[in-house]
Amino acid sequence: MPTGTPLHAGHWRIRHDRIDPSGVFTLRHNSRLHHIGIGRRHAGTDILVLIHDLDIRVLTSDGDLLRELVLDPSRDYQPQPKT
């Protein structure tokens, strides 16, 4: 039986895109473009982007997780974490 309790409130988006030759895709948030780095080895890969407010998950079309991040609205480029 449904409890009537909403799931997480907030803004949800799903987006289909392709990683450009430099290994980046763009995402608009609050009328600003943000460039999200994935890596050049994934250039040309079709991706599915799941967005909940500032939380972002980037998946391949097969469902493999490429990147998970929290968008920093103060930065135009979201670099990959250092490993």
C-alpha positions as CSV (number, residue, x, y, z in Angstrom):
1,M,0.0,0.0,0.0
2,P,1.3,3.5,-0.8
3,T,2.1,5.5,2.3
4,G,1.5,8.9,0.7
5,T,5.0,10.0,1.6
6,P,6.6,11.6,-1.4
7,L,10.0,10.4,-2.6
8,H,12.7,13.1,-2.5
9,A,11.3,16.4,-3.5
10,G,13.3,18.5,-5.9
11,H,14.0,18.9,-9.6
12,W,14.6,15.6,-11.6
13,R,15.9,15.5,-15.2
14,I,17.0,12.7,-17.5
15,R,19.0,13.6,-20.5
16,H,20.5,11.6,-23.5
17,D,23.7,13.0,-24.9
18,R,27.1,12.1,-26.5
19,I,30.5,12.9,-25.1
20,D,32.4,15.2,-27.4
21,P,35.9,14.5,-28.9
22,S,37.6,16.3,-25.9
23,G,35.9,14.0,-23.4
24,V,33.4,16.6,-22.1
25,F,29.7,17.2,-22.2
26,T,27.8,20.3,-21.3
27,L,24.9,20.8,-18.9
28,R,22.8,23.9,-18.3
29,H,22.0,24.9,-14.7
30,N,20.5,28.2,-13.7
31,S,21.0,29.6,-17.3
32,R,24.7,28.8,-17.2
33,L,26.6,26.1,-19.1
34,H,28.8,23.8,-17.1
35,H,31.3,21.5,-18.8
36,I,31.6,18.1,-17.2
37,G,34.8,16.2,-17.8
38,I,34.4,12.4,-18.4
39,G,37.7,11.5,-20.2
40,R,38.9,11.4,-23.8
41,R,38.8,7.6,-23.8
42,H,35.0,7.9,-23.7
43,A,34.8,10.4,-26.6
44,G,31.8,9.6,-28.8
45,T,30.1,7.5,-26.2
46,D,26.3,7.8,-25.9
47,I,25.4,8.6,-22.4
48,L,22.4,8.9,-20.1
49,V,22.6,11.7,-17.5
50,L,20.4,11.4,-14.4
51,I,20.1,14.8,-12.6
52,H,18.5,15.5,-9.2
53,D,19.0,19.1,-8.2
54,L,22.9,19.3,-8.0
55,D,23.5,15.5,-7.9
56,I,24.5,14.1,-11.3
57,R,25.1,10.5,-12.5
58,V,26.5,9.8,-15.9
59,L,25.8,6.3,-17.3
60,T,26.6,4.6,-20.6
61,S,23.7,3.4,-22.7
62,D,24.4,-0.1,-21.3
63,G,24.0,1.3,-17.7
64,D,27.6,1.4,-16.6
65,L,28.4,4.3,-14.3
66,L,31.0,6.6,-15.8
67,R,30.9,9.4,-13.2
68,E,28.9,10.6,-10.2
69,L,29.3,14.2,-8.9
70,V,27.7,17.1,-7.1
71,L,27.7,20.1,-9.4
72,D,29.6,23.1,-8.1
73,P,27.5,26.1,-9.6
74,S,30.4,28.5,-9.0
75,R,32.6,26.6,-11.5
76,D,32.1,26.4,-15.3
77,Y,34.3,23.3,-15.7
78,Q,33.7,20.4,-13.4
79,P,37.1,18.5,-13.5
80,Q,37.5,14.8,-12.8
81,P,38.6,13.9,-9.3
82,K,42.3,13.3,-8.8
83,T,43.1,9.6,-8.2
